[in-house]
């Protein structure tokens, strides 16, 4: 199996890295996330100019591997722009299922003029596979939605929201809702990202595409979303390890660099092992999707390992830095916060471990 990126994918990585590197250092990051909307419109437009906001809309040109490459760089630079949340994931869903008229919004998304959101998680729904409490009602050809979606990433600024809702005859449907028609309660998460709780009260909605039960498409979208977030987490882990090893080399204690202390070096080596485990599972998840395999067990395996690796690397990065690792003026604490937030999105490591345990009966038997 070839794990090397193609020339086009390497160029995509380098372009993304260059755009984000020239726009963000820790001072600029703190300034942008402290203001509104919590990310930079200028950077958003730059990402649009180089074609990053439309990745995956045409599967023949780009897919999950390209999304993985871009999201890894976003994690590496800690960029707060909601690329996956407001463009790639909901945009890819519209591109897959939408009518020709509905797909016209993707032109504005690709050019940075419109933002989307995928509203699926609900209060009390720990994992995104339970029964939906948001209900869809039909009167003639008109549809309305009633219910609540919580912790909707990019829901604070979305112009159009892709909403999941229970259908009157059973199953789950996908609907497009005008962001201006939704009641929003804005929030700022502990990692500096923005979102909203969305309340629907007989809110007008349009079925996505031909309508009907879209349970399979919803599950596939969640798996795509998980993969994108896992890639972002891996990028954050890579930079956390780089900052830690650089600090151990430059910081001196008793007149010698900290890297001369064997115990500290061994702890950094353990961080590297965790990173490689996370990186390989990230590739596994993205390549499975690229091959058309949307397996919730594969997604759970990736999320479990990346959650465990992320927790280990985040904690060790802060401890090996000492007090400076907790300051807002130094990036390590911000990376730890983002890694932790991703680890609790679409289920915790414990939730995904339960998914794997529930599927033990379907595993094959190994005989020696």
SULLIN-V91153 format. One line per field, one symbol per residue. phi: phi as a letter, one per 40 degrees, with the letter a starting at -180 (. if undefined). burial: 1 if it has 16 or more other C-alpha atoms within 10 Angstrom, else 0. Layout:
BEGIN
phi->???
burial->???
END
This chain:
BEGIN
phi->.cbcccdcccccccccccccccbbbccccccccccbcgaccccdccccccgccbcgcbdcbaaccccdcccccccccgcccccccbbcccccccccbccdcccccccccccgcbbbabbbcbdgccbcbcccccbbbbbgccbbbbibbbfccgccbccbbcbcaccdchgbbbbbbcdccbcbbcabcccgcbaacbbbbfcdabdcgcggcbdccccccccccdcccccccccccdcccccccccccccbbfgbcccccdcccccccccccccccccccccdcccccccgbbbccccccccccccccccccccccccccgdccccccbcdcccccccccccbcfgcccccccccccbdccccbcbc
burial->00000000100110111001000101001101100011110011111100011111100000111111111111111111111111111111111111000010110011110111111111001011000111111000001111111111111111111111111000011111111001010110001111111111001111111000111011111111111111111111111110111011000000000110000110010011011111101111111111000101111111111111111111111101100011000011111111111111111110111011000000000000
END
